[in-house]
Amino acid sequence: MKLDNDIHNYYEQLVLEKLDAMEIEKTNSDPDYLADLTCLVLNQLPPRYIRHEVDMAFYLPGSERQQMEMNIVKAIQSASEYLQTHFVKDKTN
């Protein structure tokens, strides 16, 4: 069995949009930091697999979308705090 290439986690796009809106890249443009931050954020959120974005836009109640947005912000704050104390970029390479 092969999974459809269109299947993806709905949170992925929401997280990327929120990071962009928060202008995280302006405060730390290190690609490793941004990748680690994104992974840590996504790992805190429940997966929500979909095939088509329009499905979520149509079936997702506004209150649930708002809760998802709040969960993303909380996860970003938590991941940022973690990385502030644990992210070390090796400058010798």
N, C-alpha and C positions, 0 to 999 in steps of 0.2 A: 504494500500500500504506500502511496506517495501523498504527502500533504500538499495541498494547493499552495502555490507560491504567494497567493494573495493573503494568506492567513498571517496575521501579525497581532502583536499586543497593542491595544488601543492606547495604553498609557505611554508608550514610547513617543508618539507624536505629541501628546499633551505635555510630557516632561520637556521635550526639546523646545516646544513653543514657550513654555513658562521660563526656562533658562534663558532663552533669547529675550523675552520681555523683561526679565530681571537684569539683563545686561551683565550676566555673570562673566562673560568672556572679557569684558572691559576691566574687571578687577583681577582676573587671573587668566591669561591667554595660553598658559602651558597646556598643550594638547593632552598630556598624560593626566594632568589634574582634571581637565574637563571630562575625559573618558572615565576616570575613577569616580568623579562626582556623579555622572550620569548612571553608572552601574550601581553605586550605593543607593541612589534615589530609587531606581527601578526595583532593586531588591527589597525595598521597604514596602512596595505597593503590590497589591494582589494582581496577578495577571488577568487581563480581560481580552481574550482573543476574539478577533472579528475577521471577516473577509472584506467587508466594504464599509468605508467611513460613513456612507449615507445610512447604513443600518443603525449605527449608534446615534446619529443625528435625529433619526425618526423615532426610535424606540426609547431613548434615554430621557427620563424625566428631568426637568430643570433642577430639581432639588438634588438628585443623584449626581448630576454634572457638577453642581456647586460643591457637593461633598468631595468629589474626586479632586477638584481644584484645591480645596483646603488641605486634603491629604498630600497632594503634591508639594504645596508650599511647606508643610510641616516636614516632609521627607527631605526637601532641599535644605532646610535649616539644620536638620539633624546631621545630614551628610556633610554639610559645610563645616559645622562645628567639629566633627570627627576629623576631617581632612586638615583643619587648621592645626590640630595637634599631632597628626600622624603622617601627613604628606611631606616626604623629604625627597627633593630632587637632587640626585647625585650630580654635582657640578664637575667631577673629574673626567667625565667622558667627553 
